[in-house]
């Protein structure tokens, strides 16, 4: 009896271990299934084209022959200042700023924007209620800072809970914000091709174009403003497809005789741009390239200022780093129709204090 009892205990121990492992596996499977179900139920599924509400009241008018100043700036959701690195760029951080730092970054960018006084402001990575930016409504901060401008916002990243990585990013509500000192006739969100398939697609960006139409006094033509932020982390096919869609939209507007300015973060280099001063080091993220000849037949002007980098890598914090040997990029700029005369193109060197991008200023005349 004693031997049989001992043998029974020896046999029951593996069973208990197996049972415990089985319970853990079951819990993981159920939790994963619940997460997939939650993401599926809450997935942001924008239409191909969506009319966007324009808020505020602008009093300035624009005519053919007038000059206009446009500023594009990726604001890094207020959390990618010079203290930040980010895991997607080879860094280690997920959360990169507390509330005080987000507000400090936002205040710094608003101060610079006011000093430059653009009549049209194109912002990318603008958060409204995101965990990564302490749920601060950055669109409201910009609108309050420019009370005489009209504002339009289009989501390109909206996820109820992003479970990746550990700790998770959490809720993201972000997108493109355009501010205009001119009255806007209408704004539209145009969906771009999505390079990711299910299930990655559910918790990823749904990139788009934010298109605004500004009437021209005494003319039946319009100034069409396109705010954009193209794909960054795909295998390259997404960038190509999104650029092709952008070209189609631009060509349609030009064929209608409109004046067109498209600006933003292309996450690509124009082949016509001078990037000799900003080589990509081995192992670092590589931007795609947009062949300038693909736009040449439409007379499009491809504008990037190679004298100053528009973006810095987030593989390490910028503060305290060796700035001479840092990884820089030239990925922000403008595409402008042939009926617009470019008077000035200048990247503003603000030292990446408040965000990982420098803004690009365009002054142009509607010829």
Secondary structure, 3 states (H helix, E strand, C coil): CHHHHHHHHHHHHHHHHHHHHHHHHHHHHHHHHHHHHHHHHHCCCCCCEEEECEECCCCECEECCCEEEEEEEECHHHCCCCCCCCHHHCCCCCCCCCHHHHHHHHHHHHHHHHHHCCCEEEEEEEECCCHHHCCCCHHHHHHHHCCCCEEEEEEEEEEEEECCCCCCCEEEEEEEEEEECECCCEEEEEECCCCCCCCHHHHCCCCEEEEEEEEEECCCCEEEEEEEECCCCCCCHHHHHHHHHHHHHHHHHHHCCCEEEEEEECCEEECCCCCCCCCCCCCCCCCEEECCHHHHCCCCEEECCCCCCCEECCCCCCCCCCHHHCCEECCEEEEECCCEEEEEEEECCCCCCCCCECCEEEEEEEC
